[in-house]
C-alpha cells in the first residue's frame, strides 16, 4: 500500500499476518525469529488499521513507530495483524498455533503491559549475560563490585553479532549462549574444588570425583536429600543453558533492531573498556574492565593441554626408582624384628595445630598424649610434610607418601598404581622379613591397589565385624577399628614381625556426629556406639555453620589422636614402631582460603635406637611439631625413611 494513503472506502485492508515466532523485544514469551520476512524498508509502510489524526493523516506515533517499539527489520512491536484495530486471528486458523493466537490477542488487548513485560525480560536477559561474564572463579571473589564491571567479551560479541545477517546471527548467538553456560558451570566447579580441594577443576580427570561427592553427600545427609539436591542441581544447569541461549539471542535481536544506536554504543563501550584496562581503573578494589570468561576459557584450555603433556612425562618419571633394584637383604635392615605401623589420620593438617579455634584443644590433647606415652616408655619426634592434595582425595596423599612420587591428580595415581614402582609398604614384603597387612575401614568395594602397596591381607569395612552405626561418612569409630586390628592381627602370634598400614576415618568431614572414647573392654561389636551416634550433631547442621565445622573438626582430630595413642599405650611393645601422619589439610572452609598444605608427621618408638636414626632430621621432640620444624614435600619421605634405616640405593631405570 502507498506511504500515507488510506485504504479504499469499503475495501478490507490487505493485511499480511506474520505472527512472530518470538519478537526479541516485542512480547512476553517471544523467541528469536520475529520479522523473518521483513527487510529494513518494511518499517516505512504504514501499518493497516493505524489511527489517523483530525486531518486524516496518520497519527505520528502510529505512522512512525519509535525504535523502542519496533520489531526486527522495523516491524512495529504489535504485529500489524494483531493491533487493537485489526481483526483477531482465529484460534483455529491454518498454520497459526493456538498459543501464538492467544499471545497476540493478549498483546492487542494489553499493549502497554506487553511492552513493559517485553522490556523487563530484555533487561533480565542482559543482567544474566553480564553476571555470567563477570563471575569470578572463586567464592572469595564474589562481591557486589564484581558484578558492576564491563565485560570485554560482551563488547566483542556485540560487534560480531551486529555484522552478521539474521540467520547466522541467531545461530551464533544461540551457540554463544550455550558456550557461556558451559563456562559458567566450569566456573562453579572451580569454586567448589577450590573450596574443598584447594585446586581448580580438571576437565580431563575430575569427572569421576563427582560420583564420590554424591556418595559423600549420601553418607552425610541421607539418600533422599542427596537425590533431591542432585535433581535440583541438574534442573538448575538445564535452565542455565536454556536461559543463556535465549538471553543472548534476544539481545542480538535488540542489537539488530537498533543497529545504528547499538553500533555507536559498542564503539563507546570498547573505548571505555580499553581505557579502563590500560589505566587499571578499579571499582571498590575490583578492575572495572573484566575479561573473566576469556580467562576461564584460556585457563581450562591450558589445563587440558598440560594434563595431556603431564601424562607422558610422569610415566617416564615413575619408571625411575632409587631403590627399585635394591636386593631384599639391603632393605630397612635397621628395623628388622620391629612391628612397623604406618597410620594415616584423615584430614589431620597443620591447621589443627595452629588455627586459633582448633589449636587449643588439639594442642592440649597432643601434650597430654605425649606425656602419657612417655610414662609408658615411648618417645616421639615430629615434623611437617607438604601434602600433594588438599581437602580431600586422601588416596593421593597416601600414594605420594608411600611411593616417593608426587601423585597430585587421578591420572598420576592410575599411572603409579599400574607401575612396578616400589612403595614403602611393599619394601617390607620384598625384604622377606615381614608379614604385611592393611586395616582400611573406609574401603567398601574391591581394591586392586592392594598389590601395589604390597599387602598380603586387607581388612575392609565389611571384614571387621562392626555392628554399630555409621558416623556420617566414617563406617566405624577409629577406636573400634584399632581394637579389631589388635584382635585380628597385631595381638596374634606371628612367624615374622608385622608391617601394617592403618587408615583412620573418624576425622573425615562433615565432622558430625563424632564418636567418643569408651572403655576398650566395652567395645564388643560396636553396638555401644549407638547411643553416642544418636546423641551427636546432625551433619547438616555442622555443614551449614563454618564456625561449628571448625570446632567439630578439632574435636574429631582430638578423638583420632587419642584413640591411636591409647591403643599404642595399651597394646604396644618394645618392638612397636608407629609412624603416623595426616593425609591432607581439611577443606578451605575450615582451614582457611590461604592455608598451607602441610600435615604433621610423627615417629614413635620405645627403642631409643629407632629415633636416634633420625636424629639429624631436626624434628621436634614429642607429638606436636614446632612451627619452624623442617617441612619436606611428602614424596621425599619414602627415600629419607629408607636411607635412615639402612637401605642401600640401587636405582632402577625404565
Secondary structure, DSSP 4 states (H G I P E B T S, - for coil): --SSPPPPTTPPP-------S--TTSSTT--TTTTTT--GGGGGSPPTT--B-TTSPBPHHHHS--GGGB-GGG-BSS-TTSSTTSPPPPTT-TT--HHHHHHHHHHHH-HHHHHHHHHHHHHHHHHHHHHHHH--SSGGG-SGGGGSSEEHHHHHHHHHHHTS-HHHHHHHHHHHHHHHHHHHHHHHHHHHHHHHHSS---TTTTHHHHHHHHHHHHHHH-HHHHHHHHHHHHHHHHHHHHHHHHHHHHHHHHHHHTHHHHHHHHHHHHHHHHHHHHHT-EETTEESEE-HHHHHHHHHHHHHHHHHHHHHHHHHHHT-BTTTT--GGGSSGGGTT-EEEEEEETT--HHHHHSTTTHHHHHHHHHHHHHHHHHTT-EEEEEEEE-S--SS-HHHHHHHHHHSS---SHHHHHHHHTS----HHHHHHHHTSEEEEEEETT--S--GGGTTTT-SEEE-TTSS---S--BTTBSS-HHHHHHHHIIIIITS--SSEEEEEEEE-TT-TT--S------GGG-TTTGGGHHHHHHS--HHHHHH-HHHHHHHHHHHHHHHHHHHHHHHHHH--TTEEEEEEESSPPPHHHH-TT---EEEEEEEESSHHHHHTTGGG-PEESSS--TTS-EEEGGGHHHHHHHHTTPPP--B--
